Each structure stands twice: as structure tokens, then as C-alpha cells.
Amino acid sequence: MSRLQQYRGHFYNWYDTRDLRPLDPRYVSSVDSGNLAAHLIALANACREWIDAPTPGRSSCIGIKDAVLLAREALQDLPNDLRTHTIASAQLDHASMRSPRRLRR
């Protein structure tokens, strides 16, 4: 994230994933910046907890499995002709296969 161009301390909403340049129309949202900051704080706290307990507990795995199942359900509701639907399904399947057995379907 340190390589992403910012405007007055805020990240733009969209970047090209190949060269990290902001995409047009360049748009900054202080609300989205706040949401990003809150999510990064939550992620940092989770990482700190995982350092002390490197093996995720059963409740963590149940929560992750629920999130994967909800994502699968949401993807099924999307029209089949959407390109992102195909990409998202393939990525979700790939990630599921690389996850511990207890997180898979």
C-alpha cells in the first residue's frame, strides 16, 4: 500500500493492479478511507492474536467456513454471463482447495 498514490492522505478508490496507477475517474472517498482504516486495524489485531495462538481455533474455522459458504451462495445468485462471476468462482474454488480440510465445503 505504501506504493499507492494518495490524495491528501487518502487512497483513491480504484487502482490498476498491474502498475498501481489510480484509475480514472480518480475518486477519493473519506468514508471509504475510514472503512479501510477500520478494517486494517481489525486485521492487525487478529494477526497479533494469531501470533500468540498460531493454530486457528475451532471457532475461527467455523467463522471462516461460514464466510466461504455465504460467498458461494452470493456467487450463485449472480447472472452467469458476468465475467467477474467466472473469475470470482474460480478464485474461491482455488482458495478453498488450498485451505485446511476443515474449511472446505
KELUMKE-8155 format. One record per atom (N, C-alpha, C, O, CB): residue number from 1; residue in three letters; atom name; x, y, z. Coordinates in Angstrom, 2 decimals. Glycine has a CB too. Example, Ala and Ser with C-alpha at 12.3 -4.5 7.8 and 13.67 -1.06 7.14 Angstrom:
2
(1, ALA, N, (13.19, -5.69, 7.80))
(1, ALA, CA, (12.30, -4.50, 7.80))
(1, ALA, C, (13.20, -3.30, 7.80))
(1, ALA, O, (14.24, -3.32, 8.46))
(1, ALA, CB, (11.31, -4.47, 9.05))
(2, SER, N, (12.85, -2.25, 7.08))
(2, SER, CA, (13.67, -1.06, 7.14))
(2, SER, C, (12.90, 0.03, 7.87))
(2, SER, O, (13.41, 1.14, 8.04))
(2, SER, CB, (14.08, -0.60, 5.72))
//
This chain:
105
(1, MET, N, (0.82, -1.19, 0.00))
(1, MET, CA, (0.00, 0.00, 0.00))
(1, MET, C, (0.87, 1.26, 0.00))
(1, MET, O, (0.43, 2.33, -0.42))
(1, MET, CB, (-0.94, 0.00, 1.20))
(2, SER, N, (2.08, 1.11, 0.47))
(2, SER, CA, (2.97, 2.27, 0.52))
(2, SER, C, (3.32, 2.77, -0.88))
(2, SER, O, (3.75, 3.91, -1.05))
(2, SER, CB, (4.24, 1.94, 1.29))
(3, ARG, N, (3.14, 1.92, -1.88))
(3, ARG, CA, (3.45, 2.31, -3.27))
(3, ARG, C, (2.26, 2.94, -3.98))
(3, ARG, O, (2.40, 3.42, -5.11))
(3, ARG, CB, (3.92, 1.09, -4.05))
(4, LEU, N, (1.08, 2.95, -3.35))
(4, LEU, CA, (-0.11, 3.52, -3.98))
(4, LEU, C, (-0.13, 5.04, -3.83))
(4, LEU, O, (0.09, 5.58, -2.75))
(4, LEU, CB, (-1.37, 2.91, -3.38))
(5, GLN, N, (-0.41, 5.69, -4.93))
(5, GLN, CA, (-0.53, 7.15, -4.91))
(5, GLN, C, (-1.75, 7.54, -4.09))
(5, GLN, O, (-2.79, 6.87, -4.13))
(5, GLN, CB, (-0.63, 7.72, -6.36))
(6, GLN, N, (-1.62, 8.63, -3.34))
(6, GLN, CA, (-2.70, 9.11, -2.49))
(6, GLN, C, (-3.00, 10.57, -2.79))
(6, GLN, O, (-2.20, 11.27, -3.42))
(6, GLN, CB, (-2.35, 8.93, -1.00))
(7, TYR, N, (-4.16, 11.01, -2.34))
(7, TYR, CA, (-4.54, 12.41, -2.45))
(7, TYR, C, (-4.86, 12.90, -1.04))
(7, TYR, O, (-5.84, 12.47, -0.44))
(7, TYR, CB, (-5.77, 12.59, -3.41))
(8, ARG, N, (-4.02, 13.80, -0.52))
(8, ARG, CA, (-4.19, 14.36, 0.82))
(8, ARG, C, (-4.34, 13.27, 1.88))
(8, ARG, O, (-5.17, 13.38, 2.79))
(8, ARG, CB, (-5.40, 15.29, 0.86))
(9, GLY, N, (-3.54, 12.22, 1.74))
(9, GLY, CA, (-3.54, 11.14, 2.72))
(9, GLY, C, (-4.58, 10.06, 2.50))
(9, GLY, O, (-4.60, 9.06, 3.20))
(9, GLY, CB, (-3.74, 11.70, 4.06))
(10, HIS, N, (-5.45, 10.26, 1.52))
(10, HIS, CA, (-6.49, 9.27, 1.24))
(10, HIS, C, (-6.12, 8.47, 0.00))
(10, HIS, O, (-5.57, 9.01, -0.96))
(10, HIS, CB, (-7.86, 9.95, 1.06))
(11, PHE, N, (-6.45, 7.19, 0.02))
(11, PHE, CA, (-6.25, 6.37, -1.16))
(11, PHE, C, (-7.35, 6.65, -2.17))
(11, PHE, O, (-8.48, 6.97, -1.79))
(11, PHE, CB, (-6.20, 4.87, -0.79))
(12, TYR, N, (-7.02, 6.53, -3.43))
(12, TYR, CA, (-8.05, 6.59, -4.46))
(12, TYR, C, (-8.87, 5.30, -4.37))
(12, TYR, O, (-8.42, 4.31, -3.80))
(12, TYR, CB, (-7.43, 6.78, -5.89))
(13, ASN, N, (-10.07, 5.33, -4.92))
(13, ASN, CA, (-10.93, 4.16, -4.83))
(13, ASN, C, (-10.52, 3.02, -5.75))
(13, ASN, O, (-10.78, 1.86, -5.44))
(13, ASN, CB, (-12.34, 4.54, -5.12))
(14, TRP, N, (-9.89, 3.33, -6.88))
(14, TRP, CA, (-9.55, 2.28, -7.84))
(14, TRP, C, (-8.13, 2.45, -8.33))
(14, TRP, O, (-7.67, 3.56, -8.60))
(14, TRP, CB, (-10.52, 2.30, -9.03))
(15, TYR, N, (-7.42, 1.31, -8.43))
(15, TYR, CA, (-6.05, 1.28, -8.95))
(15, TYR, C, (-5.93, 0.16, -9.96))
(15, TYR, O, (-6.61, -0.87, -9.86))
(15, TYR, CB, (-5.03, 1.10, -7.80))
(16, ASP, N, (-5.06, 0.36, -10.94))
(16, ASP, CA, (-4.72, -0.70, -11.87))
(16, ASP, C, (-3.83, -1.69, -11.13))
(16, ASP, O, (-2.83, -1.29, -10.54))
(16, ASP, CB, (-4.01, -0.14, -13.17))
(17, THR, N, (-4.19, -2.96, -11.14))
(17, THR, CA, (-3.44, -3.95, -10.37))
(17, THR, C, (-2.09, -4.29, -11.00))
(17, THR, O, (-1.24, -4.88, -10.34))
(17, THR, CB, (-4.25, -5.21, -10.22))
(18, ARG, N, (-1.90, -3.91, -12.25))
(18, ARG, CA, (-0.62, -4.23, -12.91))
(18, ARG, C, (0.45, -3.20, -12.60))
(18, ARG, O, (1.60, -3.56, -12.35))
(18, ARG, CB, (-0.81, -4.32, -14.41))
(19, ASP, N, (0.09, -1.92, -12.61))
(19, ASP, CA, (1.11, -0.88, -12.39))
(19, ASP, C, (0.79, 0.05, -11.22))
(19, ASP, O, (1.53, 0.99, -10.94))
(19, ASP, CB, (1.28, -0.06, -13.65))
(20, LEU, N, (-0.31, -0.21, -10.54))
(20, LEU, CA, (-0.74, 0.50, -9.32))
(20, LEU, C, (-1.10, 1.97, -9.55))
(20, LEU, O, (-1.19, 2.74, -8.59))
(20, LEU, CB, (0.36, 0.43, -8.29))
(21, ARG, N, (-1.31, 2.37, -10.80))
(21, ARG, CA, (-1.70, 3.75, -11.05))
(21, ARG, C, (-3.19, 3.92, -10.74))
(21, ARG, O, (-3.98, 3.00, -10.96))
(21, ARG, CB, (-1.39, 4.16, -12.52))
(22, PRO, N, (-3.59, 5.10, -10.23))
(22, PRO, CA, (-5.01, 5.35, -9.99))
(22, PRO, C, (-5.79, 5.32, -11.31))
(22, PRO, O, (-5.32, 5.84, -12.32))
(22, PRO, CB, (-5.21, 6.71, -9.26))
(23, LEU, N, (-6.95, 4.72, -11.28))
(23, LEU, CA, (-7.78, 4.65, -12.48))
(23, LEU, C, (-8.72, 5.84, -12.55))
(23, LEU, O, (-9.15, 6.38, -11.52))
(23, LEU, CB, (-8.58, 3.34, -12.51))
(24, ASP, N, (-9.03, 6.25, -13.77))
(24, ASP, CA, (-9.98, 7.35, -13.99))
(24, ASP, C, (-11.40, 6.82, -13.95))
(24, ASP, O, (-11.64, 5.68, -14.35))
(24, ASP, CB, (-9.71, 8.05, -15.33))
(25, PRO, N, (-12.33, 7.60, -13.48))
(25, PRO, CA, (-12.11, 8.91, -12.88))
(25, PRO, C, (-11.51, 8.74, -11.48))
(25, PRO, O, (-11.95, 7.92, -10.68))
(25, PRO, CB, (-13.44, 9.71, -12.81))
(26, ARG, N, (-10.49, 9.54, -11.23))
(26, ARG, CA, (-9.86, 9.48, -9.92))
(26, ARG, C, (-10.86, 9.96, -8.88))
(26, ARG, O, (-11.41, 11.06, -8.97))
(26, ARG, CB, (-8.55, 10.33, -9.87))
(27, TYR, N, (-11.09, 9.11, -7.90))
(27, TYR, CA, (-12.14, 9.37, -6.92))
(27, TYR, C, (-11.60, 9.06, -5.54))
(27, TYR, O, (-10.99, 8.01, -5.32))
(27, TYR, CB, (-13.41, 8.53, -7.23))
(28, VAL, N, (-11.83, 9.97, -4.61))
(28, VAL, CA, (-11.42, 9.79, -3.22))
(28, VAL, C, (-12.65, 9.87, -2.35))
(28, VAL, O, (-13.48, 10.77, -2.50))
(28, VAL, CB, (-10.36, 10.85, -2.80))
(29, SER, N, (-12.78, 8.93, -1.44))
(29, SER, CA, (-13.91, 8.92, -0.52))
(29, SER, C, (-13.38, 8.83, 0.90))
(29, SER, O, (-12.72, 7.86, 1.27))
(29, SER, CB, (-14.87, 7.74, -0.83))
(30, SER, N, (-13.66, 9.84, 1.69))
(30, SER, CA, (-13.20, 9.80, 3.08))
(30, SER, C, (-13.91, 8.69, 3.84))
(30, SER, O, (-13.35, 8.13, 4.78))
(30, SER, CB, (-13.42, 11.16, 3.77))
(31, VAL, N, (-15.14, 8.37, 3.47))
(31, VAL, CA, (-15.86, 7.27, 4.10))
(31, VAL, C, (-15.15, 5.95, 3.80))
(31, VAL, O, (-14.93, 5.15, 4.71))
(31, VAL, CB, (-17.33, 7.22, 3.60))
(32, ASP, N, (-14.80, 5.73, 2.53))
(32, ASP, CA, (-14.09, 4.50, 2.17))
(32, ASP, C, (-12.72, 4.44, 2.83))
(32, ASP, O, (-12.26, 3.37, 3.22))
(32, ASP, CB, (-13.95, 4.40, 0.66))
(33, SER, N, (-12.06, 5.59, 2.96))
(33, SER, CA, (-10.76, 5.62, 3.64))
(33, SER, C, (-10.92, 5.22, 5.11))
(33, SER, O, (-10.09, 4.50, 5.66))
(33, SER, CB, (-10.12, 7.03, 3.53))
(34, GLY, N, (-11.98, 5.69, 5.73))
(34, GLY, CA, (-12.27, 5.31, 7.12))
(34, GLY, C, (-12.56, 3.83, 7.25))
(34, GLY, O, (-12.10, 3.18, 8.19))
(34, GLY, CB, (-13.44, 6.11, 7.65))
(35, ASN, N, (-13.33, 3.30, 6.31))
(35, ASN, CA, (-13.63, 1.86, 6.32))
(35, ASN, C, (-12.35, 1.05, 6.15))
(35, ASN, O, (-12.15, 0.05, 6.84))
(35, ASN, CB, (-14.64, 1.51, 5.21))
(36, LEU, N, (-11.50, 1.48, 5.24))
(36, LEU, CA, (-10.22, 0.79, 5.02))
(36, LEU, C, (-9.39, 0.81, 6.31))
(36, LEU, O, (-8.85, -0.22, 6.71))
(36, LEU, CB, (-9.44, 1.44, 3.86))
(37, ALA, N, (-9.29, 1.97, 6.93))
(37, ALA, CA, (-8.51, 2.09, 8.17))
(37, ALA, C, (-9.07, 1.16, 9.26))
(37, ALA, O, (-8.30, 0.50, 9.96))
(37, ALA, CB, (-8.51, 3.56, 8.67))
(38, ALA, N, (-10.38, 1.12, 9.40))
(38, ALA, CA, (-11.00, 0.27, 10.42))
(38, ALA, C, (-10.73, -1.21, 10.13))
(38, ALA, O, (-10.45, -1.98, 11.05))
(38, ALA, CB, (-12.52, 0.52, 10.48))
(39, HIS, N, (-10.81, -1.60, 8.86))
(39, HIS, CA, (-10.55, -3.00, 8.51))
(39, HIS, C, (-9.08, -3.35, 8.74))
(39, HIS, O, (-8.78, -4.46, 9.19))
(39, HIS, CB, (-10.93, -3.25, 7.03))
(40, LEU, N, (-8.18, -2.44, 8.44))
(40, LEU, CA, (-6.76, -2.71, 8.67))
(40, LEU, C, (-6.45, -2.82, 10.16))
(40, LEU, O, (-5.61, -3.63, 10.56))
(40, LEU, CB, (-5.90, -1.60, 8.03))
(41, ILE, N, (-7.11, -2.03, 10.98))
(41, ILE, CA, (-6.93, -2.13, 12.43))
(41, ILE, C, (-7.43, -3.49, 12.92))
(41, ILE, O, (-6.77, -4.14, 13.73))
(41, ILE, CB, (-7.68, -0.97, 13.16))
(42, ALA, N, (-8.61, -3.90, 12.43))
(42, ALA, CA, (-9.15, -5.20, 12.83))
(42, ALA, C, (-8.22, -6.33, 12.38))
(42, ALA, O, (-7.99, -7.28, 13.13))
(42, ALA, CB, (-10.56, -5.40, 12.23))
(43, LEU, N, (-7.71, -6.24, 11.16))
(43, LEU, CA, (-6.78, -7.26, 10.65))
(43, LEU, C, (-5.50, -7.30, 11.49))
(43, LEU, O, (-5.01, -8.38, 11.81))
(43, LEU, CB, (-6.44, -6.98, 9.18))
(44, ALA, N, (-4.97, -6.13, 11.82))
(44, ALA, CA, (-3.74, -6.08, 12.64))
(44, ALA, C, (-3.98, -6.73, 14.01))
(44, ALA, O, (-3.12, -7.45, 14.51))
(44, ALA, CB, (-3.27, -4.62, 12.83))
(45, ASN, N, (-5.14, -6.47, 14.60))
(45, ASN, CA, (-5.45, -7.08, 15.90))
(45, ASN, C, (-5.58, -8.60, 15.78))
(45, ASN, O, (-5.12, -9.34, 16.65))
(45, ASN, CB, (-6.75, -6.49, 16.47))
(46, ALA, N, (-6.21, -9.07, 14.71))
(46, ALA, CA, (-6.32, -10.52, 14.50))
(46, ALA, C, (-4.95, -11.14, 14.31))
(46, ALA, O, (-4.68, -12.22, 14.85))
(46, ALA, CB, (-7.21, -10.82, 13.28))
(47, CYS, N, (-4.08, -10.49, 13.57))
(47, CYS, CA, (-2.73, -11.01, 13.35))
(47, CYS, C, (-1.96, -11.09, 14.66))
(47, CYS, O, (-1.23, -12.06, 14.90))
(47, CYS, CB, (-1.96, -10.13, 12.34))
(48, ARG, N, (-2.12, -10.08, 15.51))
(48, ARG, CA, (-1.44, -10.11, 16.82))
(48, ARG, C, (-1.94, -11.28, 17.67))
(48, ARG, O, (-1.15, -11.94, 18.35))
(48, ARG, CB, (-1.66, -8.78, 17.57))
(49, GLU, N, (-3.24, -11.53, 17.62))
(49, GLU, CA, (-3.79, -12.66, 18.37))
(49, GLU, C, (-3.26, -13.98, 17.81))
(49, GLU, O, (-2.96, -14.89, 18.58))
(49, GLU, CB, (-5.33, -12.65, 18.32))
(50, TRP, N, (-3.14, -14.08, 16.50))
(50, TRP, CA, (-2.68, -15.32, 15.87))
(50, TRP, C, (-1.20, -15.58, 16.15))
(50, TRP, O, (-0.77, -16.73, 16.11))
(50, TRP, CB, (-2.92, -15.27, 14.37))
(51, ILE, N, (-0.43, -14.54, 16.42))
(51, ILE, CA, (0.98, -14.75, 16.78))
(51, ILE, C, (1.06, -15.55, 18.08))
(51, ILE, O, (1.89, -16.45, 18.22))
(51, ILE, CB, (1.73, -13.39, 16.94))
(52, ASP, N, (0.19, -15.21, 19.03))
(52, ASP, CA, (0.17, -15.92, 20.31))
(52, ASP, C, (-0.46, -17.30, 20.22))
(52, ASP, O, (-0.14, -18.19, 21.01))
(52, ASP, CB, (-0.57, -15.09, 21.34))
(53, ALA, N, (-1.35, -17.50, 19.26))
(53, ALA, CA, (-2.02, -18.78, 19.06))
(53, ALA, C, (-1.99, -19.10, 17.57))
(53, ALA, O, (-3.00, -18.92, 16.88))
(53, ALA, CB, (-3.50, -18.76, 19.61))
(54, PRO, N, (-0.84, -19.58, 17.05))
(54, PRO, CA, (-0.66, -19.74, 15.61))
(54, PRO, C, (-1.63, -20.70, 14.94))
(54, PRO, O, (-1.87, -20.59, 13.74))
(54, PRO, CB, (0.70, -20.19, 15.35))
(55, THR, N, (-2.19, -21.65, 15.68))
(55, THR, CA, (-3.16, -22.56, 15.08))
(55, THR, C, (-4.56, -22.01, 15.33))
(55, THR, O, (-4.97, -21.90, 16.49))
(55, THR, CB, (-3.00, -24.00, 15.64))
(56, PRO, N, (-5.29, -21.68, 14.27))
(56, PRO, CA, (-6.63, -21.13, 14.48))
(56, PRO, C, (-7.50, -22.11, 15.26))
(56, PRO, O, (-7.48, -23.32, 15.02))
(56, PRO, CB, (-7.29, -20.80, 13.14))
(57, GLY, N, (-8.25, -21.57, 16.18))
(57, GLY, CA, (-9.16, -22.40, 16.96))
(57, GLY, C, (-10.38, -22.82, 16.16))
(57, GLY, O, (-10.62, -22.32, 15.06))
(57, GLY, CB, (-9.59, -21.67, 18.21))
(58, ARG, N, (-11.13, -23.73, 16.73))
(58, ARG, CA, (-12.32, -24.25, 16.05))
(58, ARG, C, (-13.30, -23.14, 15.70))
(58, ARG, O, (-13.87, -23.14, 14.60))
(58, ARG, CB, (-13.02, -25.29, 16.92))
(59, SER, N, (-13.52, -22.19, 16.61))
(59, SER, CA, (-14.48, -21.12, 16.34))
(59, SER, C, (-14.04, -20.25, 15.17))
(59, SER, O, (-14.88, -19.77, 14.40))
(59, SER, CB, (-14.67, -20.26, 17.59))
(60, SER, N, (-12.73, -20.03, 15.02))
(60, SER, CA, (-12.24, -19.25, 13.88))
(60, SER, C, (-12.52, -19.99, 12.58))
(60, SER, O, (-12.95, -19.39, 11.60))
(60, SER, CB, (-10.72, -18.98, 14.02))
(61, CYS, N, (-12.28, -21.30, 12.60))
(61, CYS, CA, (-12.50, -22.09, 11.38))
(61, CYS, C, (-13.98, -22.12, 11.01))
(61, CYS, O, (-14.33, -22.08, 9.84))
(61, CYS, CB, (-11.98, -23.51, 11.57))
(62, ILE, N, (-14.84, -22.21, 12.01))
(62, ILE, CA, (-16.28, -22.21, 11.74))
(62, ILE, C, (-16.69, -20.88, 11.11))
(62, ILE, O, (-17.47, -20.86, 10.16))
(62, ILE, CB, (-17.09, -22.47, 13.04))
(63, GLY, N, (-16.16, -19.78, 11.63))
(63, GLY, CA, (-16.48, -18.47, 11.07))
(63, GLY, C, (-15.99, -18.31, 9.64))
(63, GLY, O, (-16.71, -17.77, 8.80))
(63, GLY, CB, (-15.88, -17.38, 11.92))
(64, ILE, N, (-14.79, -18.78, 9.37))
(64, ILE, CA, (-14.24, -18.69, 8.01))
(64, ILE, C, (-15.05, -19.57, 7.07))
(64, ILE, O, (-15.37, -19.16, 5.95))
(64, ILE, CB, (-12.75, -19.11, 7.98))
(65, LYS, N, (-15.40, -20.77, 7.52))
(65, LYS, CA, (-16.20, -21.68, 6.68))
(65, LYS, C, (-17.55, -21.04, 6.37))
(65, LYS, O, (-18.02, -21.13, 5.23))
(65, LYS, CB, (-16.39, -23.05, 7.39))
(66, ASP, N, (-18.18, -20.41, 7.36))
(66, ASP, CA, (-19.45, -19.73, 7.12))
(66, ASP, C, (-19.30, -18.63, 6.08))
(66, ASP, O, (-20.15, -18.47, 5.20))
(66, ASP, CB, (-19.99, -19.13, 8.43))
(67, ALA, N, (-18.21, -17.86, 6.17))
(67, ALA, CA, (-17.98, -16.78, 5.21))
(67, ALA, C, (-17.80, -17.34, 3.80))
(67, ALA, O, (-18.31, -16.76, 2.84))
(67, ALA, CB, (-16.74, -15.96, 5.61))
(68, VAL, N, (-17.08, -18.45, 3.66))
(68, VAL, CA, (-16.89, -19.07, 2.35))
(68, VAL, C, (-18.23, -19.55, 1.80))
(68, VAL, O, (-18.53, -19.35, 0.63))
(68, VAL, CB, (-15.89, -20.24, 2.43))
(69, LEU, N, (-19.03, -20.19, 2.65))
(69, LEU, CA, (-20.34, -20.68, 2.21))
(69, LEU, C, (-21.25, -19.52, 1.78))
(69, LEU, O, (-21.97, -19.63, 0.78))
(69, LEU, CB, (-21.01, -21.49, 3.32))
(70, LEU, N, (-21.23, -18.43, 2.53))
(70, LEU, CA, (-22.03, -17.25, 2.15))
(70, LEU, C, (-21.56, -16.66, 0.84))
(70, LEU, O, (-22.37, -16.23, 0.02))
(70, LEU, CB, (-21.98, -16.18, 3.26))
(71, ALA, N, (-20.25, -16.64, 0.62))
(71, ALA, CA, (-19.71, -16.13, -0.64))
(71, ALA, C, (-20.16, -17.02, -1.80))
(71, ALA, O, (-20.51, -16.52, -2.87))
(71, ALA, CB, (-18.17, -16.06, -0.59))
(72, ARG, N, (-20.13, -18.33, -1.60))
(72, ARG, CA, (-20.59, -19.26, -2.64))
(72, ARG, C, (-22.07, -19.01, -2.97))
(72, ARG, O, (-22.45, -18.99, -4.14))
(72, ARG, CB, (-20.38, -20.72, -2.19))
(73, GLU, N, (-22.89, -18.84, -1.94))
(73, GLU, CA, (-24.32, -18.58, -2.16))
(73, GLU, C, (-24.52, -17.28, -2.94))
(73, GLU, O, (-25.34, -17.22, -3.85))
(73, GLU, CB, (-25.07, -18.51, -0.82))
(74, ALA, N, (-23.77, -16.25, -2.57))
(74, ALA, CA, (-23.90, -14.97, -3.26))
(74, ALA, C, (-23.48, -15.09, -4.72))
(74, ALA, O, (-24.11, -14.50, -5.60))
(74, ALA, CB, (-23.06, -13.89, -2.56))
(75, LEU, N, (-22.44, -15.85, -4.99))
(75, LEU, CA, (-21.97, -16.05, -6.37))
(75, LEU, C, (-23.01, -16.78, -7.20))
(75, LEU, O, (-23.18, -16.50, -8.38))
(75, LEU, CB, (-20.65, -16.82, -6.39))
(76, GLN, N, (-23.72, -17.72, -6.57))
(76, GLN, CA, (-24.75, -18.47, -7.30))
(76, GLN, C, (-25.90, -17.58, -7.74))
(76, GLN, O, (-26.56, -17.86, -8.73))
(76, GLN, CB, (-25.28, -19.61, -6.44))
(77, ASP, N, (-26.13, -16.50, -7.01))
(77, ASP, CA, (-27.22, -15.58, -7.33))
(77, ASP, C, (-26.88, -14.61, -8.46))
(77, ASP, O, (-27.77, -13.95, -9.00))
(77, ASP, CB, (-27.60, -14.80, -6.11))
(78, LEU, N, (-25.59, -14.53, -8.83))
(78, LEU, CA, (-25.18, -13.63, -9.91))
(78, LEU, C, (-25.52, -14.24, -11.26))
(78, LEU, O, (-25.49, -15.46, -11.42))
(78, LEU, CB, (-23.68, -13.33, -9.82))
(79, PRO, N, (-25.84, -13.40, -12.25))
(79, PRO, CA, (-26.08, -13.92, -13.60))
(79, PRO, C, (-24.82, -14.61, -14.14))
(79, PRO, O, (-23.71, -14.15, -13.90))
(79, PRO, CB, (-26.51, -12.79, -14.56))
(80, ASN, N, (-25.01, -15.71, -14.86))
(80, ASN, CA, (-23.89, -16.48, -15.39))
(80, ASN, C, (-23.07, -15.74, -16.43))
(80, ASN, O, (-21.91, -16.09, -16.66))
(80, ASN, CB, (-24.39, -17.75, -15.97))
(81, ASP, N, (-23.65, -14.72, -17.06))
(81, ASP, CA, (-22.93, -14.05, -18.14))
(81, ASP, C, (-21.94, -12.99, -17.67))
(81, ASP, O, (-21.29, -12.34, -18.48))
(81, ASP, CB, (-23.91, -13.42, -19.07))
(82, LEU, N, (-21.83, -12.81, -16.36))
(82, LEU, CA, (-20.89, -11.83, -15.83))
(82, LEU, C, (-19.49, -12.42, -15.80))
(82, LEU, O, (-19.27, -13.49, -15.24))
(82, LEU, CB, (-21.31, -11.36, -14.42))
(83, ARG, N, (-18.55, -11.71, -16.39))
(83, ARG, CA, (-17.16, -12.18, -16.42))
(83, ARG, C, (-16.61, -12.33, -15.01))
(83, ARG, O, (-15.90, -13.29, -14.71))
(83, ARG, CB, (-16.27, -11.20, -17.23))
(84, THR, N, (-16.94, -11.38, -14.14))
(84, THR, CA, (-16.42, -11.43, -12.77))
(84, THR, C, (-16.96, -12.64, -12.03))
(84, THR, O, (-16.31, -13.15, -11.12))
(84, THR, CB, (-16.76, -10.15, -12.02))
(85, HIS, N, (-18.14, -13.10, -12.40))
(85, HIS, CA, (-18.71, -14.29, -11.78))
(85, HIS, C, (-17.80, -15.49, -12.00))
(85, HIS, O, (-17.50, -16.24, -11.06))
(85, HIS, CB, (-20.13, -14.58, -12.33))
(86, THR, N, (-17.35, -15.67, -13.23))
(86, THR, CA, (-16.46, -16.78, -13.56))
(86, THR, C, (-15.14, -16.65, -12.82))
(86, THR, O, (-14.64, -17.63, -12.25))
(86, THR, CB, (-16.23, -16.85, -15.06))
(87, ILE, N, (-14.57, -15.48, -12.82))
(87, ILE, CA, (-13.28, -15.26, -12.15))
(87, ILE, C, (-13.44, -15.46, -10.65))
(87, ILE, O, (-12.62, -16.14, -10.03))
(87, ILE, CB, (-12.73, -13.85, -12.46))
(88, ALA, N, (-14.47, -14.88, -10.06))
(88, ALA, CA, (-14.66, -14.99, -8.62))
(88, ALA, C, (-14.89, -16.45, -8.21))
(88, ALA, O, (-14.36, -16.88, -7.19))
(88, ALA, CB, (-15.83, -14.12, -8.17))
(89, SER, N, (-15.67, -17.20, -8.98))
(89, SER, CA, (-15.91, -18.60, -8.67))
(89, SER, C, (-14.61, -19.40, -8.72))
(89, SER, O, (-14.34, -20.21, -7.83))
(89, SER, CB, (-16.93, -19.21, -9.63))
(90, ALA, N, (-13.82, -19.18, -9.75))
(90, ALA, CA, (-12.56, -19.90, -9.89))
(90, ALA, C, (-11.61, -19.55, -8.74))
(90, ALA, O, (-10.95, -20.44, -8.20))
(90, ALA, CB, (-11.90, -19.58, -11.24))
(91, GLN, N, (-11.54, -18.28, -8.37))
(91, GLN, CA, (-10.66, -17.87, -7.28))
(91, GLN, C, (-11.13, -18.47, -5.95))
(91, GLN, O, (-10.31, -18.90, -5.14))
(91, GLN, CB, (-10.61, -16.34, -7.19))
(92, LEU, N, (-12.43, -18.49, -5.73))
(92, LEU, CA, (-12.96, -19.05, -4.50))
(92, LEU, C, (-12.67, -20.55, -4.43))
(92, LEU, O, (-12.29, -21.07, -3.38))
(92, LEU, CB, (-14.48, -18.78, -4.39))
(93, ASP, N, (-12.86, -21.25, -5.55))
(93, ASP, CA, (-12.56, -22.68, -5.59))
(93, ASP, C, (-11.07, -22.93, -5.33))
(93, ASP, O, (-10.72, -23.83, -4.57))
(93, ASP, CB, (-12.97, -23.28, -6.96))
(94, HIS, N, (-10.22, -22.13, -5.95))
(94, HIS, CA, (-8.77, -22.28, -5.77))
(94, HIS, C, (-8.39, -22.05, -4.30))
(94, HIS, O, (-7.62, -22.82, -3.72))
(94, HIS, CB, (-7.99, -21.30, -6.69))
(95, ALA, N, (-8.92, -21.00, -3.72))
(95, ALA, CA, (-8.61, -20.69, -2.32))
(95, ALA, C, (-9.14, -21.78, -1.40))
(95, ALA, O, (-8.48, -22.13, -0.42))
(95, ALA, CB, (-9.22, -19.32, -1.92))
(96, SER, N, (-10.30, -22.32, -1.70))
(96, SER, CA, (-10.88, -23.38, -0.87))
(96, SER, C, (-10.02, -24.63, -0.91))
(96, SER, O, (-9.85, -25.30, 0.11))
(96, SER, CB, (-12.29, -23.71, -1.32))
(97, MET, N, (-9.49, -24.95, -2.07))
(97, MET, CA, (-8.68, -26.16, -2.20))
(97, MET, C, (-7.33, -26.01, -1.48))
(97, MET, O, (-6.73, -27.01, -1.10))
(97, MET, CB, (-8.45, -26.48, -3.67))
(98, ARG, N, (-6.87, -24.79, -1.30))
(98, ARG, CA, (-5.59, -24.56, -0.61))
(98, ARG, C, (-5.78, -24.41, 0.89))
(98, ARG, O, (-4.80, -24.35, 1.64))
(98, ARG, CB, (-4.90, -23.32, -1.17))
(99, SER, N, (-7.01, -24.36, 1.35))
(99, SER, CA, (-7.29, -24.16, 2.77))
(99, SER, C, (-7.26, -25.51, 3.51))
(99, SER, O, (-7.34, -26.57, 2.88))
(99, SER, CB, (-8.68, -23.47, 2.98))
(100, PRO, N, (-7.14, -25.45, 4.81))
(100, PRO, CA, (-7.18, -26.70, 5.58))
(100, PRO, C, (-8.48, -27.46, 5.32))
(100, PRO, O, (-9.52, -26.85, 5.03))
(100, PRO, CB, (-7.03, -26.40, 7.08))
(101, ARG, N, (-8.42, -28.76, 5.41))
(101, ARG, CA, (-9.57, -29.62, 5.12))
(101, ARG, C, (-10.83, -29.19, 5.89))
(101, ARG, O, (-11.94, -29.26, 5.36))
(101, ARG, CB, (-9.24, -31.07, 5.44))
(102, ARG, N, (-10.65, -28.76, 7.13))
(102, ARG, CA, (-11.84, -28.42, 7.94))
(102, ARG, C, (-12.56, -27.18, 7.46))
(102, ARG, O, (-13.66, -26.90, 7.92))
(102, ARG, CB, (-11.44, -28.22, 9.38))
(103, LEU, N, (-11.96, -26.40, 6.52))
(103, LEU, CA, (-12.62, -25.21, 5.98))
(103, LEU, C, (-13.33, -25.49, 4.67))
(103, LEU, O, (-14.11, -24.66, 4.20))
(103, LEU, CB, (-11.61, -24.10, 5.78))
(104, ARG, N, (-13.08, -26.62, 4.08))
(104, ARG, CA, (-13.68, -26.93, 2.78))
(104, ARG, C, (-15.13, -27.35, 2.95))
(104, ARG, O, (-15.49, -27.94, 3.97))
(104, ARG, CB, (-12.89, -28.03, 2.05))
(105, ARG, N, (-15.91, -27.06, 1.99))
(105, ARG, CA, (-17.35, -27.40, 1.96))
(105, ARG, C, (-17.69, -28.30, 3.05))
(105, ARG, O, (-18.84, -28.70, 3.18))
(105, ARG, CB, (-17.74, -28.02, 0.65))
//
